[in-house]
């Protein structure tokens, strides 16, 4: 999505109802089944960069409408390692029946350099109880750091990898087994700054989550301690919002300034979601250096 001017008049054409103090808003009176005009798309996107995650209750989109809505904001991109069940779409299906349970904090696909700018998730089948999703604001988490930790964070770099990607579902047939074996044999590693500068808001946000393999230039033990210190700031309750899904709900989040966590507290009950991600940009550190692929040899 191109950089947008924070046009307050345009922003106020929509009714954003905040859900929590620092993150999340419900968007009222928008029919997602109809094509989104450029003006409306700009208003939604501006709200997204402000509230970080937007909720559209019971939008009841079908696959075609989901993709049409996504294209109003940018270029939908496929998952780097997991094929869509329908090759003609960019929809990634997350079905708990096949093991697609995240149950950990992450930003989507941070194991590639220019990871998605935004994700749009739609609920198809939800448990009667449980299965909520949490989001955390990684920009307010950075702002809350003590000054000494902020100064340290600004200098740190990490490596992210897909070697434990939750989105790779267990094989269903012998043919699938070969397919998923090929996926698992293609590891990605990327060097990211711990702190990225948001390309539209100028905010500084922490880039972390469960794809983080290690911090650079520190020992493994120090990596663990640094990860826990900064991750704990991200997931403090005041930085989070929780959404109880109803079938048909749509959530859209700024993947550059959030993490999320799909809570796996629903036992054997089935939960099915479909997600589209939008093309992203290379994260840039506070001193102007960009993320890049990182070889397995660490060069």
Secondary structure, 3 states (H helix, E strand, C coil): CCCCCCCHHHHCCCEEEECCCCCCEEEECCCCCCCCCHHHHHHHHHHHHHHCEEEECCCCCCHHHHHHHHHCCCCEECCCCCCCCCCCCCCEEEEHHHCCCCCCCECCCCCCCCCCCEEEEEEEECCCCCCCEEEEEHHHHHHHCCHHHHHHHCCCEEEEECCCCCCCCCCCCHHHHHHHHHHHCCCCEEEEECEEECCCCCCEEECCCCCEEEECCCCHHHHHHHHHHHHHHHCCHHHEEEECCCCCCEEEEECCCEEEEECCCCCCCCCEEEEEEECCCCCECCCCCECEECCCCCC
